[in-house]
Amino acid sequence: MTDGEHPANGPHTRTVEAGYDRVAEAYLSTKNPEDPVTLAVLEDLASDLPSTAAVLDLGCGAGIPVTRWLAHRGYAVTGVDVSARQLELARKYVPEATFIKADMIDLAFRPETFDAVVAFHSIIHVPREEHPALLATIHRWLKPGGTFMATLTVTEFEGEDGDWEGWGAAMRWSHHDAETNRGMLRNAGFEIRYAEARTTSGTDGVETWLWVEASKPS
């Protein structure tokens, strides 16, 4: 369920929503379902999860590769995305998962609902002033001993591109540098297993992300 649109970032969210609605198919075409870095991280996550785990995928997009991989492992997966078109694709490719259209900062789940929360390439679209509260909320949603796995960022940035990747859509990004992200995770109550910069290459070029695995203390 959701509490409704967050009043502080309506225009920001609408830009992200409209952008992903417009480029959903083009964006999906950049995804490698067999990306070795992502699959290795997911295998690492699965090694700590019970077979009946409940997993929340924040910013699930079209569900490939992350949501689909988790669902095919038999986990009870809930995917969340702000883009209706992305979710149409996700329901097509991952029919066994549950999907919610919402801004992740407006979600409301009961405490200790999930065994794991994942957020790949998605928190970058949330206004960075909201990141501390979002991480604290994710911590609250996790069961004791639960895992948070995400790609955060190594550089600070705030801005908008009016023609993202030449796709004819605007997009907004908002994020912190690596040390700020590590500090926010600790302040939210997480124990960090790793939060390290890793560089990968793909159809959308070479990118460096802060790959994070953190846990809620038991």
C-alpha positions as YAML, in Angstrom:
chain: A
units: angstrom
residues:
- id: 1
  name: MET
  ca: [0.00, 0.00, 0.00]
- id: 2
  name: THR
  ca: [1.10, 3.62, -0.36]
- id: 3
  name: ASP
  ca: [0.55, 6.84, 1.49]
- id: 4
  name: GLY
  ca: [0.14, 8.92, -1.69]
- id: 5
  name: GLU
  ca: [2.55, 11.19, -3.49]
- id: 6
  name: HIS
  ca: [5.25, 12.77, -1.38]
- id: 7
  name: PRO
  ca: [4.63, 16.52, -1.49]
- id: 8
  name: ALA
  ca: [8.31, 17.44, -1.54]
- id: 9
  name: ASN
  ca: [9.21, 15.78, -4.82]
- id: 10
  name: GLY
  ca: [6.15, 15.62, -7.05]
- id: 11
  name: PRO
  ca: [7.78, 17.31, -10.09]
- id: 12
  name: HIS
  ca: [10.95, 15.25, -9.65]
- id: 13
  name: THR
  ca: [8.96, 12.01, -9.50]
- id: 14
  name: ARG
  ca: [6.81, 12.96, -12.46]
- id: 15
  name: THR
  ca: [9.91, 13.53, -14.60]
- id: 16
  name: VAL
  ca: [11.30, 10.11, -13.67]
- id: 17
  name: GLU
  ca: [7.93, 8.44, -14.21]
- id: 18
  name: ALA
  ca: [7.31, 10.03, -17.60]
- id: 19
  name: GLY
  ca: [10.86, 9.34, -18.69]
- id: 20
  name: TYR
  ca: [10.72, 5.63, -17.94]
- id: 21
  name: ASP
  ca: [7.26, 5.34, -19.45]
- id: 22
  name: ARG
  ca: [8.65, 6.75, -22.68]
- id: 23
  name: VAL
  ca: [11.89, 4.74, -22.85]
- id: 24
  name: ALA
  ca: [10.81, 1.47, -21.24]
- id: 25
  name: GLU
  ca: [11.52, -0.75, -24.26]
- id: 26
  name: ALA
  ca: [14.73, 1.05, -25.19]
- id: 27
  name: TYR
  ca: [15.98, 0.87, -21.61]
- id: 28
  name: LEU
  ca: [15.17, -2.83, -21.41]
- id: 29
  name: SER
  ca: [17.22, -3.43, -24.56]
- id: 30
  name: THR
  ca: [20.33, -2.24, -22.66]
- id: 31
  name: LYS
  ca: [19.92, -4.91, -19.98]
- id: 32
  name: ASN
  ca: [22.01, -8.07, -20.10]
- id: 33
  name: PRO
  ca: [20.07, -10.93, -18.48]
- id: 34
  name: GLU
  ca: [23.37, -12.77, -18.02]
- id: 35
  name: ASP
  ca: [25.39, -9.87, -16.62]
- id: 36
  name: PRO
  ca: [28.05, -11.68, -14.56]
- id: 37
  name: VAL
  ca: [28.45, -8.98, -11.93]
- id: 38
  name: THR
  ca: [24.72, -8.80, -11.18]
- id: 39
  name: LEU
  ca: [24.31, -12.58, -11.20]
- id: 40
  name: ALA
  ca: [27.27, -13.04, -8.85]
- id: 41
  name: VAL
  ca: [25.78, -10.53, -6.42]
- id: 42
  name: LEU
  ca: [22.40, -12.26, -6.55]
- id: 43
  name: GLU
  ca: [24.02, -15.64, -5.91]
- id: 44
  name: ASP
  ca: [25.72, -14.08, -2.91]
- id: 45
  name: LEU
  ca: [22.36, -12.82, -1.67]
- id: 46
  name: ALA
  ca: [20.68, -16.20, -2.20]
- id: 47
  name: SER
  ca: [23.31, -17.94, -0.09]
- id: 48
  name: ASP
  ca: [21.91, -16.13, 2.97]
- id: 49
  name: LEU
  ca: [18.18, -16.44, 2.25]
- id: 50
  name: PRO
  ca: [15.69, -19.10, 3.31]
- id: 51
  name: SER
  ca: [14.00, -20.88, 0.43]
- id: 52
  name: THR
  ca: [10.68, -19.19, 1.26]
- id: 53
  name: ALA
  ca: [12.15, -15.68, 1.55]
- id: 54
  name: ALA
  ca: [10.06, -12.57, 0.92]
- id: 55
  name: VAL
  ca: [12.06, -10.11, -1.20]
- id: 56
  name: LEU
  ca: [11.29, -6.50, -2.13]
- id: 57
  name: ASP
  ca: [12.75, -5.15, -5.39]
- id: 58
  name: LEU
  ca: [12.73, -1.34, -5.34]
- id: 59
  name: GLY
  ca: [12.81, 0.19, -8.81]
- id: 60
  name: CYS
  ca: [12.26, -3.17, -10.46]
- id: 61
  name: GLY
  ca: [11.79, -1.76, -13.97]
- id: 62
  name: ALA
  ca: [10.82, -4.42, -16.50]
- id: 63
  name: GLY
  ca: [11.93, -7.15, -14.12]
- id: 64
  name: ILE
  ca: [15.04, -8.21, -16.02]
- id: 65
  name: PRO
  ca: [17.34, -9.51, -14.82]
- id: 66
  name: VAL
  ca: [16.85, -9.06, -11.07]
- id: 67
  name: THR
  ca: [13.14, -9.63, -10.37]
- id: 68
  name: ARG
  ca: [12.98, -12.58, -12.75]
- id: 69
  name: TRP
  ca: [16.09, -14.19, -11.27]
- id: 70
  name: LEU
  ca: [14.68, -13.90, -7.75]
- id: 71
  name: ALA
  ca: [11.24, -15.20, -8.75]
- id: 72
  name: HIS
  ca: [12.73, -18.17, -10.60]
- id: 73
  name: ARG
  ca: [14.55, -19.06, -7.37]
- id: 74
  name: GLY
  ca: [11.13, -19.48, -5.77]
- id: 75
  name: TYR
  ca: [11.17, -16.39, -3.56]
- id: 76
  name: ALA
  ca: [8.02, -14.38, -2.94]
- id: 77
  name: VAL
  ca: [9.02, -11.22, -4.82]
- id: 78
  name: THR
  ca: [7.32, -7.84, -4.70]
- id: 79
  name: GLY
  ca: [8.50, -5.40, -7.36]
- id: 80
  name: VAL
  ca: [7.93, -1.66, -7.07]
- id: 81
  name: ASP
  ca: [8.33, 0.92, -9.80]
- id: 82
  name: VAL
  ca: [6.97, 4.39, -10.52]
- id: 83
  name: SER
  ca: [6.55, 3.69, -14.25]
- id: 84
  name: ALA
  ca: [3.34, 2.05, -15.43]
- id: 85
  name: ARG
  ca: [4.93, 0.99, -18.73]
- id: 86
  name: GLN
  ca: [7.87, -0.62, -16.99]
- id: 87
  name: LEU
  ca: [5.43, -2.57, -14.83]
- id: 88
  name: GLU
  ca: [3.47, -3.72, -17.88]
- id: 89
  name: LEU
  ca: [6.68, -5.29, -19.15]
- id: 90
  name: ALA
  ca: [7.53, -6.71, -15.73]
- id: 91
  name: ARG
  ca: [4.15, -8.44, -15.44]
- id: 92
  name: LYS
  ca: [4.76, -9.96, -18.88]
- id: 93
  name: TYR
  ca: [8.25, -11.23, -18.13]
- id: 94
  name: VAL
  ca: [7.77, -12.15, -14.45]
- id: 95
  name: PRO
  ca: [4.11, -13.15, -14.03]
- id: 96
  name: GLU
  ca: [4.81, -15.00, -10.80]
- id: 97
  name: ALA
  ca: [5.85, -11.81, -8.94]
- id: 98
  name: THR
  ca: [3.63, -9.16, -7.33]
- id: 99
  name: PHE
  ca: [3.99, -5.60, -8.61]
- id: 100
  name: ILE
  ca: [3.09, -2.22, -7.13]
- id: 101
  name: LYS
  ca: [3.13, 1.12, -8.92]
- id: 102
  name: ALA
  ca: [4.51, 3.64, -6.46]
- id: 103
  name: ASP
  ca: [7.29, 6.03, -5.63]
- id: 104
  name: MET
  ca: [9.51, 4.06, -3.25]
- id: 105
  name: ILE
  ca: [9.59, 6.87, -0.69]
- id: 106
  name: ASP
  ca: [5.81, 6.67, -0.37]
- id: 107
  name: LEU
  ca: [5.59, 2.94, 0.30]
- id: 108
  name: ALA
  ca: [4.22, 1.67, 3.59]
- id: 109
  name: PHE
  ca: [4.91, -1.89, 4.70]
- id: 110
  name: ARG
  ca: [4.74, -3.32, 8.18]
- id: 111
  name: PRO
  ca: [8.02, -3.59, 10.07]
- id: 112
  name: GLU
  ca: [9.96, -6.81, 9.55]
- id: 113
  name: THR
  ca: [8.06, -7.80, 6.40]
- id: 114
  name: PHE
  ca: [11.00, -8.81, 4.17]
- id: 115
  name: ASP
  ca: [13.97, -11.14, 4.35]
- id: 116
  name: ALA
  ca: [15.75, -9.01, 1.78]
- id: 117
  name: VAL
  ca: [15.38, -5.70, -0.03]
- id: 118
  name: VAL
  ca: [17.22, -5.02, -3.29]
- id: 119
  name: ALA
  ca: [17.56, -1.72, -5.15]
- id: 120
  name: PHE
  ca: [19.66, -1.79, -8.31]
- id: 121
  name: HIS
  ca: [20.17, 1.46, -10.26]
- id: 122
  name: SER
  ca: [17.06, 2.99, -8.73]
- id: 123
  name: ILE
  ca: [17.79, 5.04, -5.59]
- id: 124
  name: ILE
  ca: [19.70, 7.42, -7.88]
- id: 125
  name: HIS
  ca: [16.31, 8.73, -9.04]
- id: 126
  name: VAL
  ca: [15.11, 9.61, -5.52]
- id: 127
  name: PRO
  ca: [15.94, 13.16, -4.32]
- id: 128
  name: ARG
  ca: [19.10, 12.75, -2.27]
- id: 129
  name: GLU
  ca: [17.70, 14.65, 0.71]
- id: 130
  name: GLU
  ca: [15.26, 11.74, 1.03]
- id: 131
  name: HIS
  ca: [17.97, 9.05, 1.07]
- id: 132
  name: PRO
  ca: [18.60, 8.93, 4.85]
- id: 133
  name: ALA
  ca: [14.89, 8.48, 5.60]
- id: 134
  name: LEU
  ca: [14.53, 5.90, 2.80]
- id: 135
  name: LEU
  ca: [17.42, 3.81, 4.11]
- id: 136
  name: ALA
  ca: [16.00, 3.97, 7.63]
- id: 137
  name: THR
  ca: [12.64, 2.81, 6.28]
- id: 138
  name: ILE
  ca: [14.23, -0.09, 4.40]
- id: 139
  name: HIS
  ca: [15.97, -1.09, 7.61]
- id: 140
  name: ARG
  ca: [12.61, -1.09, 9.40]
- id: 141
  name: TRP
  ca: [11.00, -3.27, 6.70]
- id: 142
  name: LEU
  ca: [13.68, -5.94, 7.05]
- id: 143
  name: LYS
  ca: [13.41, -8.84, 9.43]
- id: 144
  name: PRO
  ca: [16.24, -9.15, 11.96]
- id: 145
  name: GLY
  ca: [19.20, -10.59, 10.10]
- id: 146
  name: GLY
  ca: [17.70, -9.44, 6.78]
- id: 147
  name: THR
  ca: [19.82, -8.23, 3.88]
- id: 148
  name: PHE
  ca: [19.86, -5.01, 1.89]
- id: 149
  name: MET
  ca: [21.63, -5.19, -1.47]
- id: 150
  name: ALA
  ca: [21.93, -2.18, -3.75]
- id: 151
  name: THR
  ca: [23.91, -0.17, -6.23]
- id: 152
  name: LEU
  ca: [24.58, 3.25, -4.78]
- id: 153
  name: THR
  ca: [26.96, 5.85, -6.16]
- id: 154
  name: VAL
  ca: [30.59, 6.92, -5.88]
- id: 155
  name: THR
  ca: [30.09, 10.55, -6.90]
- id: 156
  name: GLU
  ca: [27.78, 13.37, -5.89]
- id: 157
  name: PHE
  ca: [25.37, 14.66, -8.52]
- id: 158
  name: GLU
  ca: [22.08, 16.52, -8.86]
- id: 159
  name: GLY
  ca: [20.60, 17.26, -12.26]
- id: 160
  name: GLU
  ca: [18.42, 16.55, -15.25]
- id: 161
  name: ASP
  ca: [19.04, 15.51, -18.85]
- id: 162
  name: GLY
  ca: [16.39, 16.69, -21.30]
- id: 163
  name: ASP
  ca: [17.18, 14.01, -23.89]
- id: 164
  name: TRP
  ca: [18.41, 10.98, -21.98]
- id: 165
  name: GLU
  ca: [20.58, 8.73, -24.19]
- id: 166
  name: GLY
  ca: [19.00, 10.39, -27.23]
- id: 167
  name: TRP
  ca: [15.73, 8.63, -26.45]
- id: 168
  name: GLY
  ca: [13.66, 11.80, -26.47]
- id: 169
  name: ALA
  ca: [12.82, 11.74, -22.77]
- id: 170
  name: ALA
  ca: [13.89, 13.79, -19.78]
- id: 171
  name: MET
  ca: [15.39, 12.10, -16.70]
- id: 172
  name: ARG
  ca: [16.52, 13.23, -13.27]
- id: 173
  name: TRP
  ca: [19.28, 11.91, -11.01]
- id: 174
  name: SER
  ca: [20.15, 12.80, -7.43]
- id: 175
  name: HIS
  ca: [22.84, 11.08, -5.38]
- id: 176
  name: HIS
  ca: [25.74, 11.25, -2.94]
- id: 177
  name: ASP
  ca: [29.39, 10.21, -2.99]
- id: 178
  name: ALA
  ca: [30.62, 6.87, -1.67]
- id: 179
  name: GLU
  ca: [31.60, 7.98, 1.83]
- id: 180
  name: THR
  ca: [28.30, 9.78, 2.36]
- id: 181
  name: ASN
  ca: [26.44, 6.66, 1.27]
- id: 182
  name: ARG
  ca: [28.43, 4.47, 3.66]
- id: 183
  name: GLY
  ca: [27.72, 6.90, 6.49]
- id: 184
  name: MET
  ca: [23.99, 6.94, 5.75]
- id: 185
  name: LEU
  ca: [23.87, 3.14, 5.80]
- id: 186
  name: ARG
  ca: [25.54, 3.05, 9.22]
- id: 187
  name: ASN
  ca: [23.31, 5.83, 10.55]
- id: 188
  name: ALA
  ca: [20.25, 3.86, 9.40]
- id: 189
  name: GLY
  ca: [21.39, 0.95, 11.56]
- id: 190
  name: PHE
  ca: [22.92, -1.33, 8.95]
- id: 191
  name: GLU
  ca: [25.99, -3.46, 9.39]
- id: 192
  name: ILE
  ca: [27.93, -3.17, 6.14]
- id: 193
  name: ARG
  ca: [29.30, -6.41, 4.74]
- id: 194
  name: TYR
  ca: [30.77, -4.56, 1.78]
- id: 195
  name: ALA
  ca: [30.29, -1.21, 0.07]
- id: 196
  name: GLU
  ca: [32.86, -1.09, -2.68]
- id: 197
  name: ALA
  ca: [33.28, 0.52, -6.06]
- id: 198
  name: ARG
  ca: [33.09, -1.91, -8.99]
- id: 199
  name: THR
  ca: [33.41, -0.99, -12.64]
- id: 200
  name: THR
  ca: [31.47, -2.84, -15.31]
- id: 201
  name: SER
  ca: [31.02, -2.45, -19.06]
- id: 202
  name: GLY
  ca: [27.91, -3.09, -21.12]
- id: 203
  name: THR
  ca: [25.80, -1.78, -23.94]
- id: 204
  name: ASP
  ca: [25.39, 1.52, -22.11]
- id: 205
  name: GLY
  ca: [29.15, 1.97, -21.60]
- id: 206
  name: VAL
  ca: [31.55, 1.70, -18.68]
- id: 207
  name: GLU
  ca: [30.04, 2.50, -15.29]
- id: 208
  name: THR
  ca: [31.30, 2.51, -11.72]
- id: 209
  name: TRP
  ca: [28.83, 1.86, -8.91]
- id: 210
  name: LEU
  ca: [29.07, 1.42, -5.16]
- id: 211
  name: TRP
  ca: [27.90, -2.18, -4.76]
- id: 212
  name: VAL
  ca: [26.44, -2.67, -1.31]
- id: 213
  name: GLU
  ca: [25.50, -5.62, 0.84]
- id: 214
  name: ALA
  ca: [24.38, -4.69, 4.34]
- id: 215
  name: SER
  ca: [22.35, -6.39, 7.04]
- id: 216
  name: LYS
  ca: [19.96, -5.58, 9.83]
- id: 217
  name: PRO
  ca: [21.45, -6.95, 13.05]
- id: 218
  name: SER
  ca: [19.68, -10.01, 14.43]
...
